[in-house]
Amino acid sequence: MRVKLGYPDKIVEISGKMVYLFKERLYSAPLEEIINYYLRGEGLLAPPLKSVAPDVVRVLMDSDDANSHVGTWSRADQGVST
């Protein structure tokens, strides 16, 4: 899956299992880390990536292709085995 999100001051690209953010410099993180940060509020992410985590997860929830990734992490967070 490849998705680009445009903002006035930055561009976010979800490509496979990585998230890239271009804002004067390149930031990147595994998609799994972005989802973990969104669900638990903890993780080692650069502040610009933290700020777009809700948008990244929202795009994933709207996508049939990636919906399973968020659903799996959500169930794991609740202790449900998949």
N, C-alpha and C positions, 0 to 999 in steps of 0.2 A: 504494500500500500504506500502511496506517495501523496501527501497533501501539503499544500502551502497555505499559510495564514498570513494575510497582510495587515500591517498596522501602520500608522503614520510615521513611526520612527524605527520600525524593525520588521523583519520577515522571519517567520517560523516555518520550518519544513519538517514534516514527519516522514521519514523515509525508512521503511522496513521497521527495524527495532531500535532506531535512533531518532533523536529529536535535535535539530540544529536551529540555532537562533543567531541571526545576523543583525548586530546593532553596534556599529563602529568596529566591532571585532566579532569573531566567531565563538560561540558557546555551543557545547554539545553535551548530551547525556543520553544514556540508554532510556528507552521508552519506559521500561520497568521502573527506573528510578523516579521518573516524572509521576507515574501512577502511584507509587509508594508515597511520594511526598504529598500528593493530593489526598490520599486516603488517610494517612497517619499524621501529616504535618511535620514530618521529620525527614532528614536526609541531607546529604552533602551536595547541594545544588547551588550554582551561582544565582544571586538575586534576580537577574533578568529571567532565568529559567523558572524560578519559583513564581514569578508574576504571571507567566503564561500557562502554568500547570492546569488551572481550571478550564481554559479554552481548549487545551490539547485533549483533556479527558472528555469534554463536551463533544468534540469532533469525533472521538472514538466511539462514544455512546451512540452517535447518529449514524455511524458506519457499520454495516452488517459484517464487513471483513474484520474489523478490530473489536467488535462488541464482545467477543469471547475473551479477549485479553483483560478488559476491565471487569467483566463478570467473574472471571477466575480470581482476580486479585480481590475483588469485593467479597466473594465467598470465603477466600482464605483468611481475610481480615476478620470475618465473623466466625471462623473456626469450622466451617462446613467443608467437608472433603469433596473433591470433584473427581 
